[in-house]
Amino acid sequence: MDRLFQNHRIRARQSLEGLWEFGKMRALSTDGLAESIDYDYKLAVPGCWEMHPQLLTYRGQGIYRRSIYIDNTAHVRLLFKGVSHTAKVYWDGQQVAEHYNAYTAFDTTIMNVEPGAHELCVEVDNSFGQHSALHLPNDYYTYGGMIRPVIIEILPLQSCSIQWVQFTPIKEDWTTDEEGNWQANVRIALQSHADHDIKGHIQFELSPLQQSTLWKQQLPEITLKAGQYLEFTHTFTFSNIQSWSCEHPYLYEWQTLWYQHQSNTLELVDDWVERVGFRTINTYEGKLLLNHQPIVLKGFNRHEDHPMVGASFPIALMVQDLELMIHTGANAVRTSHYPNDERFLDLCDEYGILVWEENHARGLSIEDMRHPQFIEQCEQVNREMVTQHYNHPSIIIWAILNECASDQEEGRVHYQRQLEQIRSLDHSRPLSFASHHRENEICFDLADIVSFNLYPGWYGDEDPGELCDLARQWADQAGGKGKPMIMSEFGADGFYGYRSPNRVKGTEERQADIIESNLRAYNERAFISGMFIWQFCDCRVTEEGIWPMMRARTQNNKGIVDGYRRPKLAYEVVTRYFK
């Protein structure tokens, strides 16, 4: 299951989860396929190969293999929700797709597949090197494998398929519009797979979850030429709508249906189902406004990491994480430092948890940003993140380039370019980035929200309140005057079970003290629009580079729960302040 709901009801699709054959790669042939592969393992998909006892620290290349049986001649679409970190896909020995980055989805369509048995192979690479500008040794672990769901879809031969749907709720004036009156801007993309012209029409339907249709509208007939790709936009008006909010995360089902003329009849050929919420998010006079009301974000930075599953989370563990966060009184989560599994975002939609989602680029120096693949790989992640996760009402902030070179003019070029790119893809959400450059920051004028990663009490003895006041001054002087301010990271190490009356650094007591002093300061300041504790859970870090020397046990131990989600003393401190 790749979503928490049925994304298609007409389109034939099936999960490819289960055991796949797996072998380490040793040599490449001239056509790119691995030679002399011994498929010594059977690995779960989705899953991380590090969960196998013989692959605990394996970094390199491997091939997953399985057979697929096709009943009738058809077009076959393969959807990969996340492969870490580079994938090459082969169908019957021929390469049909290649993709970089573990945390965004990709797909490929194989045309005119004949009936019978076929071989699907996926070459996966989690190594570091010149081919990778974003996956590099870091303060979190780059796992290997097909870490998120894999889906196969069967598309009829002479048909059209819906490629994507984007739903943007609009409320022009909260002061004069009746509360239940809304508009929505809807963009849709169609792809003809036929070898001749086809005719049909689109129908949209809006329904409260598990209820009958509230609204429907059929668009005029359209003609698609052979192989044509078509995008178009419509704006619709609705009444008696319930808004989505943290307290009342009311969701609707938006169904897009493609009816096609076939042999003098009109047949329902394809569909696309999304869950949407009606809400607005914007900034005004230094505040973050959700549905025209000021809101303060209180939450956690969270890595997708668990000792038992690595980065490949089952839904039960996602629910556990959210329940533990909600128990503290949290209303927000930051997807540090990459786009998250879409099922987790579905859960945030349901629970009313607000999401800061950011691209995958953490701690890159200006030298790192000069990598010949940096621009292409980073902008690809931006595009895929926004287009794939666009419809989630829980996502209220897009962000980029955590702790990168935003203190240098050369780095500023990249910040400006990427923020402009995301605005061109989605103008409905504010943008930010997390900076640790203090008074040397030069890019706050480019963002809608100013955000600081500061660790008073841990990386120094500064008073959190005084440092926060200084940060506000730095932001104002760097082009951030009048913009909301978020403390995007603060926290301290705390080793689970290490307690001592002397409260030295590393004890649970000292961690709790430092987090409490930070929370007290930020809650007292009206100019703070959000605070994200670093971090929710302890996580594994890479063994390459500087990280084993900086992180005891090759872990970032700043979680308020440990890797197994056992609460530390800081958990109750957070609960007192968030609630």
PyMOL commands that set and color helices and strands:
alter all, ss='L'
color gray80, all
select helices_A, chain A and resi 49-51+315-328+342-351+366-369+374-389+409-425+438-440+444-446+464-480+508-523+547-550+552-554+569-578
alter helices_A, ss='H'
color red, helices_A
select strands_A, chain A and resi 12-15+18-24+27-28+34-35+41-45+61-70+74-80+86-91+94-100+106-113+116-125+150-155+160-170+182-192+198-208+215-218+222-224+229-238+252-262+265-276+281-284+287-290+293-294+297-301+332-334+354-358+395-399+431-432+434-435+450-453+485-489+528-533+539-540+555-556
alter strands_A, ss='S'
color yellow, strands_A
deselect
rebuild
show_as cartoon
